Amino acid sequence: MRLLPIFTAVLLFVSPWALASGAWQSWPVVGEATLKWGPWVIYDSQLRTPSGRYNANMANSVALVIKYQRDIDKDDLLEATDDQWQKLGVPAAKRQRWLIVLDNIWPSVRKGDRLIFVVHAGGGTFYRDNTVIGEVRDREMADAFLGIWLSPETQYPELRKRLIGRV
């Protein structure tokens, strides 16, 4: 009986990590979208949540899955992210700080690679396929990253509609 408090404490410590580390893989898909540039497919994307539905208040339960259909250099990914944040009105100082974080996490991608971003209370976790490649420990940054696809002010409103299941 003395082991019960220890067992409970271990479960409380481990469960959030276990949930964040792979639960997203079993979440149903809310929506799917493809980003094209001219005749070229850049990536296919999915939005997943535990319920298979999305609303803007689901702050801690969202996974964005991007499967690249082209090789893309890390510097090009960073530049495109900076461009999108700029268009969303993120101040230059924050963009620069956040790009340093991403530069330390992201690899260059090859056709077929998946980068996944799973949001949690303190920020988010990046995966390459099913392997954790880095953590974002800034909730504002995590929200701004998702905003590239999910903000009503996104540069790609049709892609957003498809991801959030409105098409």
Residue pairs with C-beta under 8 A, 6 or more apart in sequence:
16 120
20 118
20 120
20 125
21 125
21 132
22 130
23 50
24 48
24 63
24 116
24 118
25 130
27 48
27 49
27 50
27 52
27 61
27 63
28 48
28 49
28 51
28 52
29 46
29 47
29 48
29 52
30 46
30 47
30 48
30 49
30 52
30 53
30 54
30 163
30 164
30 165
31 46
31 47
31 54
31 161
31 162
31 163
31 164
31 165
31 166
31 167
32 44
32 45
32 46
32 47
32 162
32 163
33 44
33 45
33 158
33 159
33 160
33 162
33 163
34 41
34 43
34 44
34 45
34 159
35 41
35 42
35 43
35 45
35 156
35 159
36 42
40 69
40 70
41 69
41 70
42 68
42 69
42 70
42 72
43 66
43 67
43 68
43 69
43 70
44 66
44 67
44 69
45 64
45 65
45 66
45 67
45 149
45 159
45 163
46 64
46 65
46 163
47 54
47 62
47 63
47 64
47 65
47 149
47 150
47 163
47 164
47 165
48 62
48 63
48 64
48 65
49 58
49 61
49 62
49 63
50 61
51 61
53 165
54 62
54 150
54 163
54 164
54 165
56 150
59 119
59 121
59 143
60 119
60 120
60 121
61 119
62 118
62 119
62 146
62 150
63 116
63 117
63 118
63 119
64 116
64 117
64 146
64 149
64 163
65 114
65 116
66 114
66 115
66 116
67 112
67 113
67 114
68 109
68 110
68 111
68 112
68 113
68 114
68 115
69 111
70 111
71 108
71 109
71 110
71 111
72 108
72 109
73 108
74 103
74 106
74 107
74 108
74 109
77 102
77 106
77 108
77 109
78 99
78 102
78 103
78 106
81 99
81 102
81 145
81 148
82 95
82 99
84 148
84 154
84 155
85 94
85 95
85 98
85 144
85 148
86 92
86 95
87 153
87 155
88 144
88 147
88 148
88 151
88 153
88 154
89 153
90 98
90 144
94 140
94 141
94 144
98 138
98 141
98 144
98 145
101 136
101 138
101 141
104 134
105 126
105 133
105 134
105 135
105 136
106 115
106 126
106 133
106 134
107 113
107 128
107 133
109 115
113 128
113 129
114 127
114 128
114 129
115 126
115 127
115 128
116 126
116 127
116 128
116 129
117 124
117 125
117 126
117 127
117 142
117 145
117 146
118 124
118 125
118 127
119 142
119 143
119 146
121 139
122 137
122 139
123 135
123 136
123 137
123 138
123 139
123 141
123 142
124 135
124 136
124 142
124 145
125 132
125 134
125 135
125 136
126 132
126 133
126 134
126 135
126 136
127 133
136 142
136 145
147 153
147 154
148 154
149 156
149 159
149 160
149 163
150 160
150 163
150 164
151 160
152 160
154 160
158 167
161 167
